Amino acid sequence: MPLVKTWQLIAGSAVAGLALSAVTVASAGPWDSGQRKAERDRAASWSRAGGADHVTGAALPEPAASAPGVLPGIGPSAPAGDRPAAAPGGSEALAGVLGPLLADRALGTVRSASVIDTATGRVLYESAPGEAMTPASTVKIATAVAALAALGPEHRIRTAVTPGAGPGQIVLVGGGDPSLTAKKKSPAGSGGSLVALAADTAQALKAAGTDTVTLGYDDFLYPGAVRHPIGRNDNIAPVTALTADEGRPDDSVSGPVERADDPSGDTARAFAGLLRERGIKVTGEPARANAPAGAQPLAATHSTPVAGLVERMLTHSDNDIAEALARQTAVAAGAPASFEGAEKAVTDKLASLGLDVNGYRFADGSGLNRADKVSTRLLTGLLAKAADPRHPELRPALTGLPVAGFTGTLRSRNAGTSPAAGLLRAKTGTLTGVNSLAGTAVDPSGRLLAFAFLTAGAPDGPAAEKGLDKLAAAVATTP
C-alpha cells in the first residue's frame, strides 16, 4: 500500500478517535425462558408485499445552505475552551462547493443533504434536511445505534441445547444469532459454532449415560412472518431465530446468493448430523418443539459480540445481520421480535436517546423495504450521537462504516488518486431509483464532520453514485 494511502487511512481513524475498545465475553447462565417468545401459530404464508416500485417527487430547486445553527439533540459535551472552534465561514465555504454538486441532475429529482460538526452540533450545510425519504441501506445506521443502545457492545446472543419435555428428547433453542455457523472453521470469523455446540452436547449426554436422543428445535423467539416483505430475494434469507450461515448454500459470506427456504429446519438437521459424528444416535427427523420453561442448558454457544456484528453489518451491508439486530432490539425491549415489533422497538430506543423520530419509519432493519423513511438530519444526528464521548457504547456505529477506497462497499469508491481516499467512512444505500450515502469525514482542519445525502429518481444508478462520491469528497477536502 502506498505510504500516502496508509497515512490517510490512519488519519481518517486516529483523528476521528474511532478506535474500538476490547469487548468482554458475556458469561453463559441458565437459559432464560423469559427471553423466548413461544408462538405455535406462525403465519400460514409468507408476506410477499413490497414497497413502491420507485420513488418520485417534485424537482428540487437550486440547493442553498442554511443559516448556521446547532442540530437539536446534538450539543457540546465539553467546556467551550476544550472544543474545536467552528471555522469562520465554514458553512459558507461548504455551501459554495456542495450547492452546485447537489444540483447535479444525475442525482435524480429529489435530493436532501445535511452536514454537521459532530463535536459542537453546528450545522455547516443543509438542504431539505427534514424531508422524509427512502434511505435504502443507510437505515442500517439507525439499526446499529438502536441495537448498541439496547443491548450494549459486549452482549452475545446465545444458542443453547436443553432437555426436552419427554425422556430422551433434547431441544436446540435458537436465540437469533446471525453469526451462527455449521462449518468446522467459520469463514466469517468468530461467532456461534454448531460444531462446538454439538461436541459439548455430546459430552454432556455421554456423561449422563445417554447415547440416543430425539431432536427438537425451538425457533419461536421470532413470531410472525419470516419472509421479508420484499418476498423471496437473494439478498436476504427468511428471518428466523435459528439460522446457520445466513441460509447460504455455499461458502459465501456476503453478497447475493439464493437462500434456503427453511433455515431453521436445515440448521437442526445439520446439528443432528454433527451429533451423529460424535457418537450420539439421533432418531427420526428433527421437529419444531418448545423448550421447557426454565430448563437448564446442556450446552451453549455464543455469537460474535454485538459490536462485531454491527461492524460487519455496516462494512458489508449485511441484510441478515441487520434484521437480526433489529429483532434483538425488540427482544431487549420485551416486545414481539417480529418486523412490526422491531420497528416499534427501534423507534422507541432512538427516541430515548433524544433523537427526533417523529414522521419517520423503520419498517425493517436492513433498508430493503421502501416503506422506511428517514431524513438526512436524522442520519447526521445518529452519527453525531455515536461520536459523542458520553455514548462510548455507540462507537461501533462509526468504526464499522466502510473506509473510502479501502474496505467493504466503499472499496472501489473515492479510491485511487481521490483526495478523499481514507479520509471518509460512509454507509452506502442503493435500491432501484434510490441512492444514498451517510457517514463521517475528517476535514482539513481536523474536525470530524457527519454528512448524509439522500436522493431519489436518478435515471442512472452508477452516475448517481459518482455524484454522491463527489459530495462526500467535498466534505472531506473543503477547508
C-alpha positions, 0 to 999 in steps of 0.5 A: 500500500502506498505510504500516502494511502496508509497515512490517510487511512490512519488519519481518517481513524486516529483523528476521528478517535474511532478506535474500538475498545476490547469487548468482554465475553458475556458469561453463559447462565441458565437459559432464560425462558423469559427471553423466548417468545413461544408462538405455535401459530406462525403465519400460514404464508409468507408476506410477499408485499413490497414497497413502491416500485420507485420513488418520485417527487417534485424537482428540487430547486437550486440547493442553498445552505442554511443559516448556521445553527446547532442540530437539536439533540446534538450539543457540546459535551465539553467546556467551550475552551476544550472544543474545536472552534467552528471555522469562520465561514465554514458553512459558507465555504461548504455551501459554495462547493456542495450547492452546485454538486447537489444540483447535479441532475444525475442525482435524480429529482429529489435530493436532501443533504445535511452536514454537521460538526459532530463535536459542537452540533453546528450545522455547516450545510443543509438542504431539505434536511427534514424531508422524509425519504427512502434511505435504502441501506443507510437505515442500517445506521439507525439499526446499529445505534438502536441495537448498541443502545439496547443491548450494549457492545459486549452482549452475545446472543446465545444458542443453547441445547436443553432437555426436552419435555419427554425422556430422551428428547433434547431441544436446540433453542435458537436465540437469533444469532446471525453469526451462527455457523455449521462449518468446522472453521467459520469463514466469517470469523468468530461467532456461534459454532454448531460444531462446538455446540454439538461436541459439548452436547455430546459430552454432556449426554455421554456423561449422563449415560445417554447415547440416543436422543430425539431432536427438537428445535425451538425457533419461536423467539421470532413470531410472525412472518419470516419472509421479508416483505420484499418476498423471496430475494437473494439478498436476504434469507427468511428471518428466523431465530435459528439460522446457520450461515445466513441460509447460504448454500455455499461458502459465501459470506456476503453478497447475493446468493439464493437462500434456503427456504427453511433455515431453521429446519436445515440448521437442526438437521445439520446439528443432528448430523454433527451429533451423529459424528460424535457418537450420539444416535439421533432418531427420526427427523428433527421437529419444531418443539418448545423448550421447557420453561426454565430448563437448564442448558446442556450446552451453549454457544455464543455469537460474535459480540454485538459490536462485531456484528454491527461492524460487519453489518455496516462494512458489508451491508449485511441484510441478515445481520441487520434484521437480526439486530433489529429483532434483538432490539425488540427482544431487549425491549420485551416486545414481539421480535417480529418486523412490526415489533422491531420497528416499534422497538427501534423507534422507541430506543432512538427516541430515548436517546433524544433523537427526533423520530417523529414522521419517520419509519423503520419498517425493517432493519436492513433498508430493503423495504421502501416503506422506511423513511428517514431524513438526512438530519436524522442520519447526521444526528445518529452519527453525531450521537455515536461520536459523542464521548458520553455514548462510548457504547455507540462507537461501533456505529462509526468504526464499522462504516466502510473506509473510502477506497479501502474496505467493504462497499466503499472499496472501489469508491473515492479510491485511487488518486481521490483526495478523499481516499481514507479520509471518509467512512460512509454507509452506502444505500442503493435500491432501484431509483434510490441512492444514498450515502451517510457517514463521517469525514475528517476535514482539513482542519481536523474536525470530524464532520457527519454528512448524509445525502439522500436522493431519489429518481436518478435515471442512472444508478452508477452516475448517481453514485459518482455524484454522491462520491463527489459530495462526500469528497467535498466534505472531506477536502473543503477547508 
